């Protein structure tokens, strides 16, 4: 009887652990043919973003200069080499990862009226990581 109870209860327990473990995973979004995800607030969400990082070829970080304090609610616009916007969003946390077609891109990030611009080149198997640092308030 104990074995039967164990056999019935254990799968339910393991399933609930898996669901709980992925509860804090940010949800990927799409704009056109570009998939992206943003987040990283709190330790569990930061760990989830780190686990998903390798699935994306553009990795962005937003933080305060000097303190390294993570920033959220950053307006982000990514344009291709022809100037066409491929993503326009507001980050849900200090990390934004995007899966882009190979090419050259311009990333504009705006926080509290301060705009920063950086170039990125992504290719087959080539990942770009950009960090944006604003003066600490």
N, C-alpha and C positions, 0 to 999 in steps of 0.2 A: 504494500500500500504506500509506503514511504517513497519507493522508487517511482511509482506512478505519479504521485504528487510532485516529486522533484522533476520528473520528465515534463509535466504540464506547466509548472511554475517557472522553471529556469528559462525557457525560451521567451516568455513574457518579460521577465526581468531583464534579460540581455537586450531585447528589443527596446525597452524603455530607456536603458542606459544609452543606447545609440541615438535615440531621438533626443534625449537630454543633452548629449555631447554636441550635437549639431544645432542646438537651439539658438546659439549666439552667432551662427555663421551668417555673414551678410549675404544678401540675395543678389546674384549677378543680374545686370540689366542689359538691355540692348537699345542701341540707337542705330538705325539703318542696319548695316552688316557688322557693326562693332559691338563686341561684348565687353562690359566693364563692371567693376565692383569697387565700392568704396566703403570705408569703415575703419575700425581699429580702436574704438573707444572701449576701455576696460581691458583687463588682461585676457579674458577668454576670447573676446572678439579680435584682439591683436594677434593671439595665437592662431585663430582661424584664418585671418588674413595672411599670416606667414605661411600657413599650410597651403593656401591657394596661390601664392605668389608665382610659383613656377609655371602655372597655366597661362600666364599673361606675359607679353613681350615688352610692355611699357609699365614701369613701376614708378609711381610718384609718391613723395613724402612731403608733408607740410608741417613746419615747426617754427618756433620762435628762436631767433638768433640769440646766442649767448646762453639761454636757459635750456634750450632743446625741448621746451614744452611743446607737446603735440597740439596742432590746430585742426579744427573742423570747420565746416560751413565755408569752405573756400570755393569760389566760383571758378570753374575750370572750362576752358575751351581748347580743343585740340583740332588743328587744321592740317590738311595734307599739303603737299608741295605746291599745289595749284591754288591754295587758299580756301578750299572747300572745308567747311566745318564737319568733322566726323563725330565729335562728341561735344555737347554743351550741357553741363550739369553743375550741381553743387555737391561737394564731397560730404559724405556722412561721417567722416572721421579723418584722421591724419594720413591715411593711405588711399590711393586710387590706383587700381591696376586695370590696364586695357589690353585687349587682344586686337592688334592692328595688322593690316596688310603690310608687307615689306615696303619700306619707303622712308621718306624724310617728312618730319612733322614739326610744327611749331606748337608749343604748349604755352598758353596764357593762364596764369593763376592770379586771382584777385581776392584780396582779403582787406576789408575795411578801407576800400578806396585805393589801396596800393597794389599796382599791377606789376607782375614779373613775367618775363618771357624767356623761354629756353628752347633750344632746338633738340630734336631727338631723331636718331636714325635706327630703325628696326629692320631686321631682315630675317630670312629663314634661319632659325636657330640663334639669331642675335637679339639679345635683350638690351633695353636701355633703361637706366635708372636715373631719375632726376630728383633733386631735393630743392625745395623752395623754403627759404628762411626769411621771415619778417622780423623787424625790430621788436623786441619785447615791449609790452605795454607798461 
